[in-house]
Every structure is written in C-alpha cells, then in structure tokens.
C-alpha cells in the first residue's frame, strides 16, 4: 500500500500545494473575467438608458 501512495502522489504535500495553486490561479482569472462581464453589462444598461 505504501507503494501505491508513492505512485499516486495524492498524499504528497507538494502535489496538493501545486494543485491548490493551479486551482486558485484559475479561480482568480475566472473571477476577474466575471467582474469584467458585469462591468460591461452595467455599461450597456447605462447606454441604453441614455437613449
């Protein structure tokens, strides 16, 4: 069983940290994208109200 842990590297702290960093990076990019879309939505609404 110890060999399975070494092969899977699921229990390796560095593998978990790397996964967290990659996931966090993707999350931050997605959050920035959603904020930009929300900003553009508000600009369109404001433009439509001006007409």
DRENTOR-716220 format. One line per field, with one value per residue (C-alpha): residue in one letter; residue number from 1; x, y, z. Coordinates in pm, 1 decimal, always signed. Each point is the difference from the previous one (the first is absolute). Layout:
BEGIN
drenfi: [A, ...];
kolza: [NUM, ...];
X: [X, ...];
Y: [Y, ...];
Z: [Z, ...];
***
This chain:
BEGIN
drenfi: [X, X, X, X, X, X, X, X, X, X, X, X, X, X, X, X, X, X, X, X, X, X, X, X, X, X, X, X, X, X, X, X, X, X, X, X, X, X, X, X, X, X, X, X, X, X, X, X, X, X, X];
kolza: [1, 2, 3, 4, 5, 6, 7, 8, 9, 10, 11, 12, 13, 14, 15, 16, 17, 18, 19, 20, 21, 22, 23, 24, 25, 26, 27, 28, 29, 30, 31, 32, 33, 34, 35, 36, 37, 38, 39, 40, 41, 42, 43, 44, 45, 46, 47, 48, 49, 50, 51];
X: [+0.0, +288.1, +111.4, -347.4, +22.2, +337.2, -131.2, -317.2, +173.4, -340.7, +134.0, +304.9, -24.6, +175.5, -252.1, -289.3, +159.3, +59.5, -360.6, -126.4, +218.2, -117.1, -363.9, +31.3, +160.0, -285.1, -252.0, +155.1, -2.5, -364.1, -95.3, +171.7, -180.1, -339.0, +69.3, +85.5, -322.4, -199.1, +167.0, -80.8, -359.6, -33.4, +148.4, -252.0, -288.7, +117.1, +34.2, -348.5, -148.0, +164.0, -179.3];
Y: [+0.0, +235.6, -38.1, +97.9, +327.7, +72.5, -70.7, +203.1, +288.4, +95.2, +12.6, +206.0, +349.1, +158.5, -158.5, +134.7, +344.5, +3.9, -103.0, +273.6, +264.5, -101.1, -5.5, +334.4, +157.0, -122.0, +123.3, +346.1, +22.7, -110.2, +251.9, +280.8, -106.7, +0.2, +345.1, +129.1, -145.8, +161.3, +335.5, -27.1, -93.9, +313.5, +213.6, -139.0, +63.4, +355.1, +58.1, -133.6, +225.5, +305.6, -51.8];
Z: [+0.0, +68.5, -362.2, -121.6, +193.4, -155.4, -349.6, +37.6, +176.3, +136.7, +350.7, -93.9, +144.9, -297.9, -239.3, +207.6, +19.0, -375.2, -66.9, +234.0, -166.7, -348.4, +109.4, +177.8, -306.3, -219.1, +255.3, +10.1, -379.8, -12.1, +267.8, -192.8, -319.4, +174.5, +145.0, -346.9, -141.4, +279.4, -68.6, -371.3, +85.1, +211.8, -278.2, -249.9, +240.8, +57.1, -374.3, -65.3, +267.2, -158.3, -330.9];
***
